């Protein structure tokens, strides 16, 4: 593989790798930030009926909690309910919310940190593969 097609594969692979890497790094930084500055609260889990527009499978429940200043906030859960980590309707889960923007929520114990590390690793792998291909194409 060489020429323009090889160059295009290398460039798109490298760009995709950089995007995946940055997505993972930003996700990890956001997790750390919410752990550091997030205000703890107890959220009520509310199931919702999925609509045809819902693309998330499994559907994410609603979380309803009260902020320190007395506002009631209702947001979609950043993580779905799973058999391993259920979010049962009517149950309560500990959350941390950003005091500047209470819609930014972290569900304690459901951080999905491995997913962010997978993005970082995949991004690095794609960049290294693209560099190797670029050297082979020359």
N, CA, C and O of each residue as an XYZ file, in Angstrom:
552
protein
N       0.868     -1.169      0.000
C       0.000      0.000      0.000
C       0.907      1.221      0.000
O       1.800      1.331      0.840
N       0.692      2.109     -0.904
C       1.523      3.301     -0.968
C       0.768      4.414     -1.652
O      -0.418      4.295     -1.961
N       1.473      5.481     -1.879
C       0.886      6.603     -2.585
C      -0.156      7.330     -1.760
O      -0.087      7.400     -0.533
N      -1.113      7.861     -2.479
C      -2.141      8.688     -1.854
C      -3.039      7.875     -0.921
O      -3.411      8.353      0.151
N      -3.386      6.662     -1.318
C      -4.255      5.835     -0.478
C      -3.572      5.506      0.844
O      -4.201      5.575      1.901
N      -2.313      5.154      0.795
C      -1.565      4.847      2.018
C      -1.448      6.066      2.917
O      -1.596      5.974      4.135
N      -1.183      7.200      2.304
C      -1.081      8.438      3.082
C      -2.420      8.769      3.745
O      -2.449      9.200      4.898
N      -3.526      8.571      3.025
C      -4.851      8.865      3.578
C      -5.155      7.954      4.770
O      -5.700      8.409      5.775
N      -4.804      6.672      4.660
C      -5.036      5.737      5.765
C      -4.236      6.174      6.994
O      -4.746      6.164      8.114
N      -2.984      6.555      6.772
C      -2.123      6.983      7.876
C      -2.682      8.241      8.540
O      -2.752      8.315      9.767
N      -3.075      9.218      7.745
C      -3.587     10.482      8.301
C      -4.892     10.256      9.058
O      -5.049     10.739     10.180
N      -5.830      9.525      8.454
C      -7.104      9.294      9.135
C      -6.930      8.428     10.375
O      -7.601      8.648     11.383
N      -6.049      7.460     10.309
C      -5.773      6.636     11.495
C      -5.179      7.460     12.620
O      -5.570      7.315     13.779
N      -4.238      8.322     12.281
C      -3.617      9.173     13.302
C      -4.629     10.156     13.885
O      -4.669     10.356     15.099
N      -5.438     10.764     13.038
C      -6.445     11.714     13.537
C      -7.466     11.014     14.424
O      -7.840     11.540     15.472
N      -7.918      9.838     14.015
C      -8.852      9.083     14.841
C      -8.236      8.703     16.177
O      -8.903      8.747     17.211
N      -6.961      8.329     16.154
C      -6.264      7.993     17.391
C      -6.135      9.183     18.323
O      -6.320      9.055     19.533
N      -5.820     10.335     17.762
C      -5.704     11.543     18.589
C      -7.054     11.901     19.206
O      -7.126     12.275     20.376
N      -8.118     11.785     18.422
C      -9.454     12.103     18.941
C      -9.839     11.140     20.063
O     -10.357     11.568     21.095
N      -9.590      9.839     19.871
C      -9.913      8.856     20.914
C      -9.090      9.119     22.171
O      -9.617      9.070     23.282
N      -7.802      9.398     21.999
C      -6.938      9.685     23.141
C      -7.444     10.907     23.914
O      -7.554     10.872     25.140
N      -7.751     11.983     23.188
C      -8.234     13.202     23.848
C      -9.581     12.971     24.542
O      -9.818     13.516     25.619
N     -10.457     12.175     23.941
C     -11.747     11.877     24.577
C     -11.525     11.166     25.911
O     -12.189     11.474     26.901
N     -10.600     10.223     25.934
C     -10.303      9.520     27.177
C      -9.692     10.421     28.227
O     -10.065     10.356     29.398
N      -8.752     11.265     27.816
C      -8.093     12.176     28.761
C      -9.094     13.174     29.335
O      -9.096     13.432     30.539
N      -9.937     13.730     28.482
C     -10.943     14.689     28.951
C     -11.932     14.008     29.891
O     -12.318     14.587     30.907
N     -12.345     12.788     29.564
C     -13.264     12.049     30.430
C     -12.655     11.772     31.798
O     -13.327     11.926     32.818
N     -11.389     11.363     31.827
C     -10.708     11.111     33.107
C     -10.558     12.392     33.917
O     -10.728     12.386     35.136
N     -10.237     13.493     33.235
C     -10.091     14.770     33.936
C     -11.426     15.227     34.522
O     -11.476     15.761     35.630
N     -12.500     15.012     33.772
C     -13.833     15.390     34.268
C     -14.210     14.545     35.485
O     -14.783     15.065     36.443
N     -13.895     13.249     35.455
C     -14.156     12.399     36.620
C     -13.405     12.906     37.845
O     -13.975     13.011     38.931
N     -12.120     13.219     37.664
C     -11.319     13.720     38.793
C     -11.854     15.059     39.302
O     -11.905     15.301     40.508
N     -12.254     15.929     38.363
C     -12.769     17.243     38.758
C     -14.046     17.099     39.586
O     -14.189     17.747     40.623
N     -14.974     16.254     39.133
C     -16.216     16.072     39.881
C     -15.969     15.394     41.225
O     -16.671     15.675     42.196
N     -14.987     14.511     41.291
C     -14.628     13.902     42.581
C     -14.097     14.965     43.543
O     -14.358     14.919     44.746
N     -13.346     15.927     42.990
C     -12.702     16.947     43.815
C     -13.675     18.058     44.241
O     -13.738     18.391     45.424
N     -14.425     18.629     43.308
C     -15.270     19.787     43.616
C     -16.748     19.444     43.748
O     -17.548     20.290     44.147
N     -17.116     18.204     43.414
C     -18.525     17.826     43.442
C     -19.104     17.838     44.844
O     -18.452     17.452     45.814
N     -20.333     18.288     44.922
C     -21.055     18.325     46.193
C     -21.858     17.027     46.308
O     -22.626     16.698     45.404
N     -21.692     16.290     47.407
C     -22.439     15.033     47.533
C     -23.928     15.272     47.782
O     -24.324     16.221     48.460
N     -24.732     14.387     47.216
C     -26.179     14.430     47.415
C     -26.710     13.009     47.250
O     -26.018     12.126     46.744
N     -27.933     12.809     47.682
C     -28.598     11.527     47.507
C     -29.701     11.726     46.473
O     -30.597     12.548     46.663
N     -29.632     10.972     45.382
C     -30.583     11.158     44.288
C     -31.617     10.035     44.274
O     -31.303      8.872     44.525
N     -32.834     10.409     43.980
C     -33.924      9.459     43.784
C     -33.882      8.988     42.336
O     -33.831      9.808     41.418
N     -33.902      7.679     42.125
C     -33.893      7.107     40.774
C     -35.325      6.984     40.298
O     -36.178      6.432     40.992
N     -35.582      7.505     39.105
C     -36.926      7.441     38.535
C     -36.835      6.804     37.157
O     -36.183      7.330     36.255
N     -37.493      5.671     37.009
C     -37.514      5.008     35.701
C     -38.352      5.840     34.744
O     -39.232      6.592     35.163
N     -38.075      5.701     33.482
C     -38.865      6.416     32.482
C     -39.184      5.465     31.346
O     -38.448      4.513     31.084
N     -40.268      5.733     30.693
C     -40.680      4.905     29.569
C     -39.877      5.353     28.352
O     -39.925      6.527     27.983
N     -39.135      4.433     27.717
C     -38.363      4.822     26.534
C     -39.272      5.261     25.394
O     -40.332      4.676     25.168
N     -38.854      6.277     24.694
C     -39.580      6.765     23.529
C     -38.862      6.274     22.275
O     -37.723      5.814     22.359
N     -39.506      6.364     21.116
C     -38.848      5.911     19.877
C     -37.542      6.669     19.586
O     -36.669      6.147     18.891
N     -37.403      7.890     20.110
C     -36.191      8.674     19.861
C     -35.011      8.223     20.718
O     -33.865      8.561     20.424
N     -35.287      7.461     21.779
C     -34.211      7.004     22.657
C     -33.297      6.048     21.903
O     -33.740      5.049     21.335
N     -32.038      6.374     21.915
C     -31.059      5.530     21.243
C     -30.173      4.796     22.238
O     -29.482      3.847     21.865
N     -30.183      5.219     23.499
C     -29.348      4.595     24.516
C     -29.983      3.279     24.951
O     -31.141      3.238     25.368
N     -29.215      2.224     24.848
C     -29.675      0.929     25.322
C     -28.666      0.391     26.307
O     -27.491      0.311     25.949
N     -29.017      0.029     27.475
C     -30.346      0.190     28.057
C     -30.632      1.659     28.351
O     -29.702      2.453     28.495
N     -31.907      2.027     28.442
C     -32.241      3.429     28.696
C     -31.729      3.891     30.057
O     -31.670      3.116     31.011
N     -31.373      5.127     30.125
C     -30.850      5.693     31.369
C     -31.986      6.294     32.187
O     -32.813      7.035     31.656
N     -32.027      5.980     33.468
C     -33.098      6.527     34.308
C     -32.863      8.005     34.606
O     -31.803      8.557     34.313
N     -33.857      8.616     35.184
C     -33.738      9.992     35.639
C     -33.258      9.992     37.086
O     -33.619      9.112     37.867
N     -32.452     10.969     37.432
C     -31.993     11.151     38.804
C     -32.527     12.488     39.291
O     -32.372     13.510     38.622
N     -33.152     12.475     40.451
C     -33.719     13.695     41.017
C     -33.090     13.918     42.384
O     -33.113     13.040     43.246
N     -32.518     15.132     42.571
C     -31.882     15.449     43.846
C     -32.032     16.931     44.144
O     -32.372     17.733     43.274
N     -31.771     17.269     45.388
C     -31.861     18.660     45.823
C     -30.455     19.190     46.036
O     -29.623     18.541     46.670
N     -30.193     20.385     45.496
C     -28.883     21.006     45.663
C     -28.790     21.655     47.043
O     -29.783     21.767     47.762
N     -27.589     22.074     47.392
C     -27.361     22.691     48.697
C     -28.181     23.968     48.877
O     -28.537     24.325     50.000
N     -28.487     24.668     47.755
C     -29.276     25.899     47.866
C     -30.780     25.654     47.730
O     -31.551     26.608     47.626
N     -31.208     24.385     47.729
C     -32.640     24.068     47.761
C     -33.301     23.839     46.420
O     -34.499     23.562     46.375
N     -32.563     23.946     45.320
C     -33.158     23.689     44.000
C     -33.295     22.180     43.783
O     -32.419     21.406     44.170
N     -34.404     21.774     43.162
C     -34.590     20.377     42.793
C     -34.146     20.234     41.337
O     -34.622     20.943     40.451
N     -33.224     19.300     41.117
C     -32.658     19.082     39.786
C     -33.005     17.669     39.344
O     -32.932     16.722     40.127
N     -33.383     17.542     38.083
C     -33.660     16.236     37.503
C     -32.836     16.106     36.230
O     -32.969     16.910     35.307
N     -31.981     15.085     36.187
C     -31.098     14.863     35.042
C     -31.137     13.389     34.651
O     -31.498     12.526     35.452
N     -30.760     13.121     33.409
C     -30.579     11.745     32.988
C     -29.326     11.218     33.661
O     -28.336     11.938     33.799
N     -29.368      9.974     34.075
C     -28.203      9.354     34.688
C     -27.077      9.275     33.660
O     -27.324      8.930     32.505
N     -25.840      9.590     34.065
C     -24.723      9.478     33.124
C     -24.370      8.020     32.825
O     -23.616      7.747     31.891
N     -24.902      7.093     33.600
C     -24.652      5.663     33.383
C     -25.980      4.921     33.362
O     -26.920      5.317     34.051
N     -26.069      3.842     32.576
C     -27.304      3.070     32.553
C     -27.393      2.140     33.758
O     -26.400      1.866     34.432
N     -28.582      1.673     34.002
C     -28.785      0.647     35.019
C     -28.417     -0.686     34.393
O     -28.889     -1.024     33.308
N     -27.574     -1.439     35.080
C     -27.147     -2.739     34.574
C     -27.410     -3.791     35.649
O     -27.599     -3.443     36.814
N     -27.424     -5.066     35.278
C     -27.610     -6.110     36.306
C     -26.500     -6.062     37.370
O     -26.747     -6.351     38.541
N     -25.302     -5.703     36.963
C     -24.187     -5.639     37.907
C     -24.284     -4.417     38.816
O     -23.964     -4.491     40.003
N     -24.727     -3.293     38.252
C     -24.889     -2.049     39.010
C     -26.297     -1.507     38.757
O     -26.473     -0.581     37.965
N     -27.294     -2.079     39.427
C     -28.670     -1.647     39.154
C     -28.965     -0.260     39.737
O     -28.443      0.131     40.781
N     -29.804      0.446     39.031
C     -30.362      1.713     39.512
C     -31.871      1.511     39.554
O     -32.580      1.908     38.628
N     -32.365      0.895     40.627
C     -33.791      0.524     40.662
C     -34.702      1.742     40.822
O     -34.376      2.703     41.518
N     -35.850      1.668     40.155
C     -36.847      2.730     40.248
C     -37.262      2.907     41.707
O     -37.620      1.939     42.379
N     -37.211      4.134     42.185
C     -37.580      4.432     43.557
C     -36.425      4.304     44.530
O     -36.553      4.670     45.698
N     -35.298      3.788     44.058
C     -34.127      3.660     44.920
C     -33.372      4.977     45.035
O     -33.689      5.952     44.354
N     -32.390      4.989     45.887
C     -31.558      6.173     46.073
C     -30.115      5.810     45.782
O     -29.650      4.730     46.149
N     -29.404      6.718     45.118
C     -27.989      6.515     44.827
C     -27.219      7.767     45.220
O     -27.721      8.880     45.064
N     -26.004      7.592     45.727
C     -25.182      8.765     46.032
C     -24.615      9.358     44.744
O     -24.120      8.639     43.876
N     -24.697     10.669     44.641
C     -24.155     11.375     43.477
C     -23.286     12.533     43.952
O     -23.350     12.948     45.109
N     -22.488     13.033     43.050
C     -21.744     14.277     43.246
C     -22.107     15.174     42.074
O     -22.065     14.745     40.920
N     -22.462     16.413     42.367
C     -22.825     17.338     41.296
C     -21.929     18.559     41.344
O     -21.411     18.932     42.396
N     -21.758     19.166     40.198
C     -20.961     20.383     40.084
C     -21.798     21.537     40.622
O     -22.887     21.783     40.104
N     -21.326     22.260     41.650
C     -22.136     23.361     42.191
C     -22.370     24.482     41.170
O     -23.376     25.187     41.250
N     -21.463     24.649     40.224
C     -21.644     25.681     39.199
C     -22.654     25.250     38.145
O     -23.320     26.099     37.553
N     -22.781     23.958     37.898
C     -23.730     23.419     36.928
C     -24.236     22.079     37.447
O     -23.647     21.043     37.137
N     -25.316     22.073     38.232
C     -25.803     20.832     38.849
C     -26.210     19.737     37.856
O     -26.441     18.598     38.261
N     -26.298     20.065     36.572
C     -26.626     19.032     35.586
C     -25.435     18.115     35.322
O     -25.598     17.038     34.749
N     -24.238     18.533     35.737
C     -23.045     17.692     35.622
C     -22.984     16.806     36.854
O     -22.694     17.275     37.955
N     -23.261     15.517     36.660
C     -23.432     14.593     37.781
C     -22.509     13.392     37.622
O     -22.264     12.912     36.515
N     -22.011     12.928     38.745
C     -21.227     11.704     38.818
C     -21.932     10.769     39.789
O     -22.156     11.134     40.943
N     -22.286      9.571     39.339
C     -22.927      8.586     40.214
C     -21.804      7.821     40.910
O     -21.037      7.106     40.265
N     -21.713      7.977     42.233
C     -20.644      7.321     42.987
C     -20.716      5.810     42.802
O     -21.780      5.204     42.922
N     -19.566      5.217     42.507
C     -19.492      3.784     42.311
C     -19.784      3.324     40.892
O     -19.674      2.134     40.594
N     -20.154      4.245     40.014
C     -20.486      3.920     38.616
C     -19.696      4.811     37.661
O     -20.239      5.253     36.649
N     -18.441      5.081     37.959
C     -17.689      6.088     37.217
C     -17.322      5.713     35.791
O     -17.106      6.605     34.971
N     -17.245      4.447     35.467
C     -16.863      3.982     34.130
C     -15.445      4.399     33.764
O     -15.149      4.701     32.608
N     -14.586      4.409     34.756
C     -13.185      4.764     34.544
C     -12.498      3.832     33.538
O     -11.715      4.312     32.719
N     -12.762      2.516     33.568
C     -12.108      1.641     32.577
C     -12.413      2.031     31.130
O     -11.560      1.875     30.256
N     -13.609      2.530     30.872
C     -13.954      2.969     29.526
C     -13.063      4.134     29.090
O     -12.601      4.170     27.949
N     -12.825      5.076     29.989
C     -11.965      6.220     29.660
C     -10.532      5.759     29.399
O      -9.885      6.236     28.467
N     -10.034      4.823     30.229
C      -8.690      4.291     30.000
C      -8.619      3.533     28.675
O      -7.590      3.560     28.001
N      -9.701      2.860     28.299
C      -9.731      2.157     27.014
C      -9.618      3.141     25.856
O      -8.934      2.856     24.873
N     -10.276      4.292     25.955
C     -10.152      5.312     24.920
C      -8.711      5.812     24.819
O      -8.186      5.979     23.718
N      -8.074      6.048     25.963
C      -6.682      6.510     25.962
C      -5.791      5.457     25.293
O      -4.978      5.786     24.429
N      -5.945      4.199     25.693
C      -5.113      3.124     25.144
C      -5.368      2.934     23.648
O      -4.425      2.789     22.870
N      -6.631      2.933     23.249
C      -6.957      2.771     21.837
C      -6.390      3.928     21.011
O      -5.860      3.718     19.920
N      -6.502      5.137     21.534
C      -5.957      6.294     20.833
C      -4.453      6.192     20.645
O      -3.938      6.447     19.556
N      -3.747      5.816     21.710
C      -2.296      5.653     21.602
C      -1.938      4.546     20.611
O      -1.002      4.687     19.824
N      -2.686      3.452     20.654
C      -2.439      2.345     19.734
C      -2.626      2.788     18.281
O      -1.824      2.440     17.413
N      -3.678      3.551     18.022
C      -3.931      4.025     16.659
C      -2.837      4.979     16.186
O      -2.417      4.912     15.030
N      -2.376      5.862     17.062
C      -1.314      6.794     16.674
C      -0.022      6.029     16.393
O       0.654      6.298     15.400
N       0.322      5.083     17.258
C       1.535      4.294     17.041
C       1.439      3.456     15.770
O       2.417      3.329     15.034
N       0.266      2.885     15.512
C       0.069      2.120     14.278
C       0.203      3.024     13.062
O       0.788      2.622     12.056
N      -0.325      4.224     13.137
C      -0.233      5.166     12.023
C       1.217      5.582     11.775
O       1.642      5.715     10.627
N       1.968      5.785     12.849
C       3.380      6.134     12.689
C       4.134      4.983     12.038
O       4.957      5.198     11.149
N       3.849      3.752     12.486
C       4.497      2.569     11.903
C       4.141      2.445     10.418
O       5.016      2.166      9.598
N       2.877      2.648     10.065
C       2.474      2.589      8.666
C       3.121      3.697      7.842
O       3.504      3.486      6.691
N       3.240      4.880      8.444
C       3.865      6.001      7.720
C       5.317      5.683      7.382
O       5.799      6.003      6.296
N       6.001      5.052      8.323
C       7.396      4.674      8.065
C       7.486      3.564      7.021
O       8.428      3.527      6.229
N       6.506      2.659      7.023
C       6.498      1.570      6.037
C       6.131      2.072      4.647
O       6.615      1.532      3.653
N       5.287      3.090      4.559
C       4.821      3.613      3.284
C       5.929      4.383      2.578
O       5.994      4.411      1.349
N       6.798      5.008      3.366
C       7.840      5.835      2.751
C       8.683      5.074      1.826
O       9.605      5.631      1.229
